[in-house]
Each structure stands twice: as structure tokens, then as C-alpha cells.
Amino acid sequence: MGAYADTYERSINEPEGFWLEAARGVSWTKAPTKALDDSRAPLYRWFPDGELNTAYNALDRHVESDRGNQAALIWDSPVTSSQRTYTYTELRDEVARFAGGLRSLGVGTGDRVIIYMPMVPEAVVAMLACARLGAVHSVVFGGFAAKELAARVEDAKPKAVVAASCGIEPGRVVEYKPIVEDALATTAHQPDHVLVLQREAAPCTLTDRDVDWTDLMSGAVPADPVPVAATDPLYVLYTSGTTGKPKGVVRDNGGHAVALAWSMGAVYDIHPGDVWWTASDVGWVVGHSYIVYAPLLVGATTVLYEGKPVGTPDAGAFWRVISEHGVKALFTAPTALRAVKRVDPDAAELAKYDLREFTTLFLAGERLDPETYHWAHEHLGVPVVDHWWQTETGWPIAANLRGLEPMPVKPGSATMPVPGWNVQILDQDGRRLPAGQEGAIAIELPLPPGTLPTLWGDDERFDDERFTEAYLSRYDGYYLTGDSGYLDADGYLFVMGRTDDVINVAGHRLSTGSMEAVLAAHPAVAECAVIGVADRLKGQLPRGFVVLKASVEITEDRLRDDLVEAVRSEIGPVAAFREVSIVPALPKTRSGKILRKTMRGIADGRDEPVPSTIEDPEVLTALEPVLRTDR
């Protein structure tokens, strides 16, 4: 691993030179002369004397480099039977006009704007327009309940809220405007304006405070990009599933632009003119980083998809979009692939489409089980690359760097630490563990550019104290990821799950992720979850929940015997794995993560609140009797 090893070593041992060199990939109004400001360690800032505008880097500079006629954004919306393509010139002009409209309403540098919209081009326009003005956007996932939206309004204190009249999902229309009104009826802070994009599926009645998107755009004077300090905030993104006071992850302008631009080439092998599709939502960090900012920063074409590209009756939605738009690489969640595998186990839909432009499938968001990896690799015939990162980090911590040095794939591994990330495995006392031993995954400080420098405070200031307590207090000199895993002898990182998914069975610490990998390998299992439940004798015992593949017929007793024997064989009798239930579905968040913590609470008899991020509450309701069964 020559190229990777040299690059990684330099990034860790010479971060100043490494990141100043990477910063040349960004256009600056004032180029930085210093990469890292460590004067307030463990609170670090990147490119402290630099000045730039992120929207200029994402749009204007490509137009000025004669790429204005290239497609910047392709909107594909099967739920409205619509498609629309914006060139870089067209998208820049839309963003400049909306930025001018926001300015006419009093929005300026440092002001916050809440964006509460579905997957429509106007959501991207609103994000980039805020960046153009130096305003701080905070995108709230479209469809979040009024209580969650209100908590974010109260914390961010926006000058304006940008919303759509509705969102459209397969089989239903979700009216957004009543949710906005319900939320603002409960908040002490009130925005000056609510900007509304009217959609034909459910137009809404406007109030005196509301401004119609079309009316604002018709009279708007385009705004030029406003240079801001590299350390100024670009956006605040509240972590999903928060309760009580929300936790607003801050992303700065300079480090964010440098890191994302570098990652697109080195990690994903995406360059100007390539077509890239991230099948996520702009309400999540994956959407921020890899639907909007990163692909546009490097001059690629990004696909914005409105709808759910998995499940009956359209198991071929992924393949259609890749074929129609000439997608080079797709980034989605393992959950999405498991859903496709469940309804189309033989991948019959693939034969209908031409995927010759398609080169790589990237997966992240949940652990990629080996069975799903093998299924995707067998049927797609391209590298299937697992990688790992978090809302807080903003870009990959570990990956198979396809643009720097492609590496052999090991199923179950997120591959190698990405340059800039000093990944260590620590025991409970903070000692580094040798290869092969599982422990807490921690990142030695400083974190690289593009990561959260702090959290947002509700008084228009940064909340450094809360940030330090939440992420830096467990191990001195380290950022605690909250995940457990191990590094193998080759340096590959295996992420086994959240540290609270490590259970203690009669004094033995065991990873539920390891057991899930065994269950997922069974030919009848489409997806699964293993949780630890309280036991009077052994402290905790693992319980398995499996969803069967379509058209599979097997009795619960037979499947239980198979899976218990498999866990006993591959992990050992120490796991004490004996209980398996077949269920129709597993409860998940809207971003596809299985609600294991909620399942554990119900199984242990606690009165667990239903998370606001849940995709389908009825799935959890149906599962409760099974979870509460005392076996």
C-alpha cells in the first residue's frame, strides 16, 4: 500500500503541510497561510486566517472555468413523474436570485435559516443561497413532527424558515405547512418570515408572515457571494433522534470545503463531469455532504432523488436511475440493499437496465453484513465498498480509497483509516489495544478539517463546554466515536456497532454485531437484529430477530435451531444465544438505522418513548408483544 501508506503517514505526522496543500483545491478570497490553530486545544480550528465562500466554490468557479453548460443537478422524482436538469449556470443563477430574495427580507451573514423541505431542487437552492450570503442554514428532515421542528427553531433562532407546502411519498402526501404552524405556535422565538414553495399536490393558504417562493424569486435581485472566515459556521445540523435540548453539530466553511473536495477524488474517485448519486435525504448529514456540497465542489453532476428507491413494486428503481442518468457511482445504506435483496433475491430487475457506466457501489450508515456484501458484489459485478463515518465527522473516517489506492475488500470491514484520521482502539482505561482485540473506537486529536469544531448554543454562541463534555471527556486527547470495533493485523478497521451494543453475558463482553453477521449469512434471512436483554442469572442474554426473504418457507423452530447452532459454531457457547423470533419487519429510522436501543428498552420492560425519527411506528407497535415475551 504505497500511495495510501505514504499519504496517511504524511497526514498524521505533517498535518500542516498536508492540509495546506489540500487547500489548493479550493478557491479562496484570502488564501490561508496556516492550517491548524491549536491555541485553544482541545478546541481546534482549521485555516484560521483563510477567507472564502462555499457557494462560489460549488457553482461560480465552475461557470468561470467554462463548465457552465455541464449538468450540475439532476432531479429525478418518480412520485411526481418529473425529471429536471440544471446546468451549473442555471443552478448558480437560481441560487443567486434566491440569495437576493433572502437578503431583501433582512437575512444576512451569520443569521440562521431553517430549511424544512422535501427532496426538491429548491431545497438545494435554499442551502446554497444561505451559503452565498454567509447565513447559517439548518436543514430539518422533511416530515419531522412539529415538536422536533419547534426544538430546532428554539435552539437555532432563525430569522427565516423556508418550507414547502407538502412532501410526497409513495402512496401519501405529507402537508408541511400545518406542521410549521403547529411548531411555531409553541416556540418563544418567532422567525420574521416563512417562505413557502407551493406544490400542486397540496397547496396551502398563506398568512401575513408567509412569503410565496415564486413571488420572491420574480422580483429578486441576484446576490454576489459574500466572503466569510474559514472558521465561520456554514450550517448547523441537529443529530437525529435527540430528546430534550437538541444537539446542533456545527460545520465550518473552510475545513468543510477542503475536506469534502479532497474526499471526492481520494475516497470516491469522482471528478469533474462524473455523475454521482447519493440515495439519501438532504435532512441527513449524508445529504449535506454527498448530495449537495462535495459533488458540486469538484464539478461533478449530482442526482437528487425524490421517493424511496426500494421495495415492491419497484425493486429496480436503483438500476433505472443508474442506467438513465449514466451514474458512475452510487452511495446508499446497507438497509436499502437488504430491502432490494428481500423482494428480488435473484436480482431479476437488473437484467432490464444498462449499467455499463456504473463502476462502484458505496455503502454506509449501518454495518454491512457479509451476506449483503456478497449478494451485491455477485449481481452487480463492481466493487462494493463499505465505509464508516458519523454526523459529527461529516466525511469518512475509514474507507477503501478508490481514487488514491484501491485495496482488497474484506467483507465486514470499513477498510483503512482515511488520511487525517488517527484511529485507535482503546480499552476501558484508555489503553491502546493490539490488533484483533475489540474495544472503543477513538480518534486521536486533533480531528481533521471538515469535522465539528463545536456544538451550537441557543444564545447565538458556540457551546464549547457541552461539546467537550459530549465528545472529548471520556479519554484525554481523544474524540470518542461511541462505536466499538477492532483493527486487524493488516490495519483494516472492523466496526462492530455502538458501544452500548456490546453486551455482558456472565462476565464475557460480546458484540451483537458479530452475532448479526452470523444470522445474516443464513440463506433464509433478509435482515436481522440482535439485542441484549436483562437476565437475572447471566446479566444479559442475546435475542435475535430476523426478517425472512420473500417466498422463503421455513418454520420458526427449524430456523432457530439453524441459527443457534451457527452462533455456537462461529462464536462459541459463551454467547448463550438461544432465542430467535421471525418478525415481518424491523423498526427503523427514516435514514434506515434499526432502532436497537428502543427494542432493548421495550424488551427490558422500560416505558420507551417512540423516537421521532421512526419510519413506521406500526412496525414497532406490532413488534412490542414479541419483545415483551418473557422466554
PyMOL commands that set and color helices and strands:
alter all, ss='L'
color gray80, all
select helices_A, chain A and resi 2-13+15-25+54-67+88-104+121-133+146-156+177-184+213-218+254-266+285-297+317-325+334-343+348-352+370-380+464-472+499-501+512-520+556-570+573-575+596-603+617-627
alter helices_A, ss='H'
color red, helices_A
select strands_A, chain A and resi 36-40+43-46+51-52+71-77+82-87+112-116+136-139+160-164+166-169+172-175+193-197+210-212+228-229+233-238+248-252+275-278+301-305+329-332+360-363+384-386+398-399+416-417+423-426+439-444+478-487+493-498+502-505+508-511+525-535+539-548+579-582
alter strands_A, ss='S'
color yellow, strands_A
deselect
rebuild
show_as cartoon
